[in-house]
């Protein structure tokens, strides 16, 4: 994962804590709430620019998504034929890693927000 993507997703997670979306009561659902309940980014133009901003080629991005599905489910079920589908799946995949890496930091942030 590119460092710029990681930093962006970390900031997104922090904003979700600040907005009281991620709480200790829904800890088991953090990844779902942050990266699966709704689209991370909407619009082909916005998604094309997101890929460019993070220096990720469209074929590279689609390949990451396909490989993730193969690793997780034994085959790929989706068609990654547009930037919106690809970017939102990348956010899901990379978001999983970010949530895992930030778990202690998220807990600390939640405790600060609750006071």
N, C-alpha and C positions, 0 to 999 in steps of 0.2 A: 504494500500500500504506500502510495506517495505520502510524504510528510505533509504536504499541503492539504491533502484530503483528510488525513488524520487530525490535523489541527482544526479544520473546518467542522468535522463531525464532533470533535470534543467540545467546541464552542456551542454547537447545536444542542448537545446533551446538557451542557451547563445551563443553557437558556431554558430547557425543559424543566430542570430542577428549579430554577428561579420562578418559572410560571406555575410551579406546584403540580406539574404533570407527573413527574417521577417522584414517588414518595416511598417511604419504608413499607407502607401497606401494600404497594403494588410492585415490590422489588422483583418478584419472579417474572413480571411482565415488562420490565424496562425496555428490553430490546424490541418487543412487539410494539409498545407504545411509541417509542422513538422512531422506529424505522419500518414498521409494517402496517400500522393502523391507518396511515394516510400516506400519500405520495411525499417523498422528500422534496422533489422538484417537479414542477409542471411546465409543459410546453417544450416542443422540439427545439425551438430557438434557444431557450434558456439551458436546456440540457446539452445541446451542441457546444454552447459557450462554456459550460461547466467542464466538459471534457477537455476543451482547448485550454482553459485556465489552469487545469491540473496536468496538462501535457500527457493526456491519455488518448491514444488513438482509438477510433471506433472499433476496429477489428480486435485490438488488444482487450478492450473493455468487454466486448461480446464473448471473447474467448474465456476471460476470467469468470463470467457468469455461467457459461456452459460447463466449464470445468468444475465449478462449485456444485452445480446440480449433479453432475456425474459422481463426484466424490460423496455427496450426501445421499443421493437417491438411486444411484446406479445408472441413471440416464438423464438426459436433459428433456424437460417437458415444455419449455417455453421457446418461442421464437424471439430472438434478440435482433429484430429487424428495424428498430428505430431507437433514437438516442434517449427518448423518455423511458422506455422499458429498461434499457441498459443502465442508465444513471440511477434509477430507483432500485434496481437489483444490486448495483455496486454499493449504494448507501446501505442496503440491507446486509450485504456480506461484510463490508468493512465496519459497519456499525456494530455488528456482533463482536468483533475484535475490540473495538473502542470501548464498548460497555464492559467487557471482561477486564480490560486493562485499567479502566477508571473506577472500578467498583468501590474501592476504599475512598477515593476522592469524592465520588458521588455521595456516599454515606456521610462523609464529613460536611459536604455542601448542604445536604438535606437537614442535618442537625443545625447548621447555621441559619437556614431559612426558617426553620420551625421556631427559633427563639425570637 
